[in-house]
């Protein structure tokens, strides 16, 4: 990836000085991609409630699918700081674009790499990296969102493999996916299965009517006596801990991504306030506007610092899931507040698709909810602080 030195991101504390040249190059290249390929089309796809599938091969060419994995599986072996910056820049464009990359990387490629056999790795990972295959992750069920352990999707061992029955809901990429990483109870224990498109009894109807995350495919997954071959069981998946490890990977990317969303809203509000003239002067000259901008920049800077340190811990192999919960919880919350403030600052213009703010404001409602709600991450932190679980 070539560095694009002319591109500058909001960086009040000069974190730029701490990034390696490779990390800066990756960030700048993805930011240029978003500027050239995402910004011009995303409002159209948002209005039409479609995902811009034309971006998939271009994103693959950039290397944003599974980039932290070893090269032999199609990855680039980059740092988690670089991966986080990719997520940040993609979500500056749209949460749906970042979600696609997050699912492909953290929820499909990661579990195949971590819990799969070498044969499964070689069969799926290189093609997922190039976008030749699209994946999805099936954990959440219609009646079990925050409590995945209560899932009722079940697999039964038979001579020719496993019979899978059940349903999943709120599945990003489900309808367009070639392979689904599906979690089901086998003899009462949660295990992972690879369910390929076209499997008899497997359907993935798209969910309609969304007012948030509209430029993204969200689906149900339905399994009716699906015969899953023996070799499609993820052999190293061992209980509920396995899908929760995948969620930790996804939440890491969300923490960075929502920071990018907040940056996009802040920058839109700042630029607007400098150009919008009322009472004979730019609204940026008013104290209330400056207070809002100062709040936004402060919270974005804190989020950036959280992300950077979290990625350092992840690269060192000492990151804990609770630390990810803190970053996901905080960054989603401040992104939601900043998006709302930015919309207010743009006045009536804030509701127009000429500006990205209302789209981001709607999207953050989904992003704050999925991969663990604000309340669930609060309780995760509460248990870590006190040693007392409030879940039961």
C-alpha positions in Angstrom: 0.0 0.0 0.0 1.3 3.4 -1.0 1.2 6.3 1.6 -1.0 9.2 0.7 0.6 11.9 2.7 -2.0 14.5 1.7 -4.7 12.8 3.6 -5.1 13.9 7.2 -7.4 12.4 9.9 -8.6 14.1 13.0 -5.7 13.5 15.4 -5.5 16.1 18.2 -2.9 14.2 20.3 -0.6 13.4 17.4 -1.1 9.6 17.6 0.3 9.8 14.0 3.8 9.9 15.6 3.2 6.5 17.2 2.1 4.7 14.1 4.6 2.8 11.9 5.0 3.8 8.3 3.1 0.7 7.3 0.2 1.5 9.6 0.0 5.1 8.3 0.2 3.8 4.7 -2.6 1.3 5.3 -4.8 3.9 6.9 -4.2 6.5 4.2 -4.8 4.0 1.4 -8.1 2.8 2.9 -9.2 6.4 3.5 -8.5 7.3 -0.1 -10.5 4.2 -1.1 -13.5 5.4 1.0 -13.2 8.9 -0.5 -13.1 7.7 -4.1 -15.3 4.6 -4.0 -17.6 4.8 -1.1 -18.6 8.4 -0.6 -19.9 8.9 -4.2 -22.3 5.9 -4.1 -23.2 5.2 -0.5 -26.2 7.5 -0.1 -27.8 5.9 -3.2 -27.4 2.4 -1.7 -28.6 3.6 1.7 -31.8 4.9 0.1 -32.3 1.7 -1.9 -31.6 -0.6 1.1 -28.8 -2.5 -0.8 -25.2 -3.3 -0.1 -22.8 -2.1 -2.8 -21.5 -5.5 -3.8 -19.4 -3.8 -6.4 -17.1 -2.8 -3.6 -16.3 -6.4 -2.5 -13.5 -7.2 -5.1 -12.0 -3.7 -4.6 -12.0 -4.2 -0.8 -10.4 -7.6 -1.3 -7.7 -6.0 -3.5 -6.9 -3.6 -0.7 -6.4 -6.6 1.6 -9.0 -5.7 4.2 -10.4 -9.2 4.7 -8.6 -11.1 7.4 -5.5 -8.9 7.1 -4.0 -10.0 10.5 -3.9 -13.6 9.4 -0.8 -15.3 8.0 0.0 -14.8 4.3 -0.4 -18.5 3.6 -4.2 -18.1 4.4 -4.6 -14.9 2.3 -3.8 -12.4 5.1 -1.0 -9.9 5.4 0.1 -10.5 8.9 -0.4 -6.8 9.8 -0.6 -5.4 13.3 -3.9 -4.9 15.2 -3.3 -1.2 15.1 -3.3 -1.3 11.3 -6.4 -3.5 11.4 -8.1 -1.0 13.7 -7.3 1.8 11.4 -8.8 -0.1 8.5 -12.1 -0.4 10.5 -11.9 3.3 11.5 -11.6 4.4 7.9 -14.2 2.1 6.5 -16.8 3.3 9.0 -16.0 6.9 8.2 -17.7 5.8 4.9 -20.5 3.8 6.3 -21.2 1.3 9.1 -22.5 -1.2 6.5 -19.2 -1.2 4.7 -17.3 -1.7 7.9 -19.7 -4.4 9.1 -19.2 -6.4 5.9 -15.4 -6.4 6.4 -15.8 -7.1 10.2 -18.0 -10.1 9.6 -15.8 -11.5 6.9 -12.6 -11.0 9.0 -13.6 -11.3 12.7 -16.6 -13.6 12.5 -15.9 -15.9 9.6 -12.1 -16.0 8.9 -11.1 -15.8 12.5 -13.2 -18.8 13.7 -12.2 -20.9 10.7 -8.5 -20.1 11.4 -8.8 -20.5 15.2 -11.2 -23.5 15.5 -11.0 -25.1 12.1 -8.8 -27.9 10.7 -5.9 -27.2 8.4 -8.1 -28.6 5.5 -10.8 -26.2 6.4 -8.4 -23.3 6.6 -6.9 -24.0 3.2 -10.3 -24.6 1.6 -12.0 -21.4 2.8 -9.6 -18.8 4.0 -7.8 -17.8 0.8 -11.1 -17.5 -1.1 -12.6 -15.5 1.7 -9.6 -13.2 1.6 -10.1 -12.5 -2.1 -13.8 -12.0 -1.8 -14.5 -15.1 -4.0 -16.4 -16.4 -1.1 -18.6 -14.4 1.2 -19.3 -15.5 4.8 -21.7 -14.8 7.6 -21.9 -15.7 11.3 -24.9 -17.3 12.9 -25.2 -17.0 16.7 -28.1 -14.7 17.6 -31.6 -16.3 17.6 -35.0 -14.7 17.5 -35.5 -15.3 21.2 -31.9 -15.3 22.4 -29.9 -12.1 21.7 -28.1 -11.0 24.8 -28.2 -14.6 26.1 -26.6 -16.7 23.4 -26.2 -19.6 25.8 -30.0 -20.1 25.7 -29.9 -21.0 22.0 -32.2 -23.7 20.8 -30.6 -24.5 17.4 -29.4 -28.1 17.7 -27.3 -30.5 15.8 -27.8 -34.3 16.0 -25.1 -36.8 15.1 -26.0 -39.3 12.4 -24.0 -41.7 10.4 -23.4 -39.4 7.5 -22.7 -36.2 9.5 -25.0 -34.0 11.5 -28.7 -32.9 11.2 -29.1 -29.2 11.9 -32.4 -27.6 13.0 -33.1 -24.1 14.2 -33.0 -20.4 13.2 -30.8 -17.4 13.5 -31.7 -13.7 13.2 -30.0 -10.4 12.5 -27.3 -12.0 10.4 -25.1 -9.6 8.4 -24.4 -10.8 4.9 -26.6 -13.9 5.4 -28.6 -13.8 2.1 -25.5 -13.2 0.0 -23.1 -15.5 1.9 -21.5 -18.6 0.4 -20.7 -20.1 3.8 -22.2 -19.6 7.2 -20.3 -20.2 10.5 -23.3 -21.5 12.6 -23.3 -22.2 16.3 -25.6 -25.0 17.6 -25.9 -27.3 20.5 -24.5 -30.8 20.0 -25.3 -33.1 22.9 -25.9 -29.9 25.0 -22.5 -28.3 24.1 -22.1 -25.4 21.7 -20.2 -26.3 18.6 -19.4 -24.5 15.3 -20.5 -25.8 11.9 -19.7 -24.6 8.4 -23.0 -24.5 6.4 -22.6 -23.9 2.7 -25.0 -22.1 0.5 -27.2 -24.6 -1.4 -27.4 -27.1 1.5 -30.8 -28.7 1.4 -33.1 -27.3 4.0 -31.0 -24.1 4.5 -32.5 -20.8 3.6 -31.5 -17.2 4.3 -34.3 -14.7 3.7 -33.4 -11.0 3.8 -34.9 -8.9 6.5 -36.7 -5.8 5.2 -38.0 -2.5 6.7 -34.8 -1.4 8.4 -34.4 2.3 9.3 -30.8 1.8 10.3 -27.8 0.0 8.6 -29.7 0.2 5.4 -26.7 -0.2 3.1 -26.1 -3.7 4.5 -27.7 -7.1 4.0 -29.4 -8.4 7.2 -30.9 -11.8 7.1 -32.5 -14.7 8.9 -30.9 -18.2 8.7 -33.3 -21.1 8.7 -32.2 -24.8 9.1 -34.7 -27.5 8.5 -33.2 -31.0 8.8 -30.0 -29.8 7.1 -27.4 -32.5 6.6 -24.0 -31.1 7.5 -21.0 -33.3 6.4 -18.7 -34.6 9.2 -15.8 -32.5 7.8 -17.8 -29.3 8.3 -17.7 -29.4 12.0 -15.2 -26.9 13.4 -13.1 -29.5 15.4 -11.6 -27.1 17.9 -14.8 -25.3 18.9 -15.4 -26.1 22.5 -18.5 -24.6 24.1 -19.9 -21.2 24.3 -16.5 -19.7 24.9 -15.7 -20.2 21.2 -18.3 -17.9 19.7 -17.7 -15.4 22.5 -14.0 -15.3 21.4 -15.3 -14.4 17.9 -17.4 -11.6 19.4 -14.4 -10.2 21.1 -12.6 -9.9 17.8 -15.7 -8.2 16.3 -16.1 -5.8 19.2 -12.5 -4.7 18.8 -13.2 -3.7 15.2 -16.4 -1.9 16.3 -14.5 0.2 18.9 -12.3 1.5 16.1 -15.1 1.7 13.6 -17.4 3.8 15.7 -14.5 6.2 16.4 -14.4 6.7 12.6 -18.1 7.4 12.5 -17.7 10.0 15.3 -14.8 11.6 13.3 -16.9 11.8 10.2 -19.8 13.5 12.1 -17.4 15.9 13.9 -15.6 16.9 10.6 -19.0 17.4 8.9 -20.2 19.6 11.7 -16.9 21.5 11.9 -16.8 22.2 8.2 -20.5 23.2 8.2 -20.1 25.6 11.1 -17.2 27.4 9.4 -19.2 27.9 6.2 -22.7 28.5 7.5 -23.3 32.2 8.2 -26.0 33.5 10.5 -26.3 37.0 12.0 -23.4 38.1 9.8 -20.8 35.6 10.9 -20.1 31.8 10.8 -21.9 29.8 13.4 -18.5 28.5 14.4 -18.0 31.9 16.1 -20.7 31.3 18.6 -19.8 30.0 22.0 -22.4 27.1 22.1 -21.1 25.8 18.8 -17.5 25.9 20.0 -18.5 24.1 23.2 -20.0 21.3 21.1 -17.0 21.1 18.9 -14.7 21.0 21.9 -16.8 18.2 23.5 -16.7 16.2 20.2 -13.0 16.5 19.8 -12.3 15.6 23.4 -14.4 12.4 23.3 -12.9 11.4 19.9 -9.4 11.9 21.2 -10.2 9.8 24.3 -11.6 7.1 22.1 -8.6 7.1 19.8 -6.3 6.7 22.8 -8.4 3.8 24.1 -8.2 2.1 20.8 -4.5 2.5 20.4 -3.7 1.1 23.8 -6.2 -1.8 23.3 -4.5 -2.7 20.0 -1.1 -2.7 21.8 -2.5 -5.1 24.4 -4.0 -7.3 21.6 -0.7 -7.4 19.7 1.1 -8.3 22.9 -1.4 -11.2 23.4 -2.6 -9.9 26.8 -5.8 -8.2 25.9 -8.8 -9.2 28.0 -12.4 -9.4 26.7 -13.5 -7.0 29.4 -11.1 -4.4 28.1 -12.7 -4.7 24.7 -16.1 -4.3 26.3 -15.0 -1.0 27.9 -13.9 0.3 24.5 -17.0 -0.9 22.6 -19.3 0.5 25.2 -17.6 3.9 25.5 -17.0 4.5 21.8 -20.5 3.5 20.7 -22.0 5.8 23.3 -19.9 8.8 22.4 -20.4 8.2 18.6 -24.2 8.2 19.2 -23.9 11.5 21.2 -21.6 13.1 18.6 -23.8 12.1 15.7 -26.8 13.6 17.4 -24.9 16.8 18.2 -23.7 17.1 14.7 -27.2 16.7 13.3 -28.4 19.5 15.6 -25.5 21.8 14.4 -26.5 21.3 10.8 -30.0 22.4 11.6 -32.6 21.5 8.9 -29.7 20.6 6.5 -28.8 17.8 8.9 -31.7 15.6 7.7 -30.6 15.8 4.0 -28.6 13.0 2.3 -26.3 15.8 1.0 -24.6 15.4 4.3 -23.6 12.0 5.9 -24.7 12.9 9.5 -28.3 11.5 9.6 -27.2 8.3 7.9 -24.4 7.9 10.6 -26.9 8.8 13.3 -29.3 6.1 12.2 -26.5 3.5 11.8 -25.0 4.0 15.2 -28.4 2.8 16.7 -27.6 -0.6 15.2 -23.9 -0.7 15.9 -24.5 0.3 19.6 -26.9 -2.6 19.8 -25.2 -5.5 18.0 -22.2 -7.5 19.4 -23.5 -6.8 22.9 -25.7 -3.9 24.0 -24.5 -1.0 26.1 -26.3 -2.6 29.1 -24.6 -6.0 28.6 -21.1 -4.5 28.4 -21.9 -2.5 31.5 -22.7 -5.7 33.4 -19.5 -7.4 32.0 -17.5 -4.5 33.4 -19.5 -4.6 36.6 -18.7 -8.2 37.2 -15.0 -7.7 36.4 -14.8 -4.8 38.9 -16.7 -6.4 41.7 -16.4 -10.1 41.1 -20.2 -10.4 41.3 -22.3 -11.4 38.3 -25.5 -9.5 37.8 -26.6 -11.6 34.8 -28.4 -14.2 36.9 
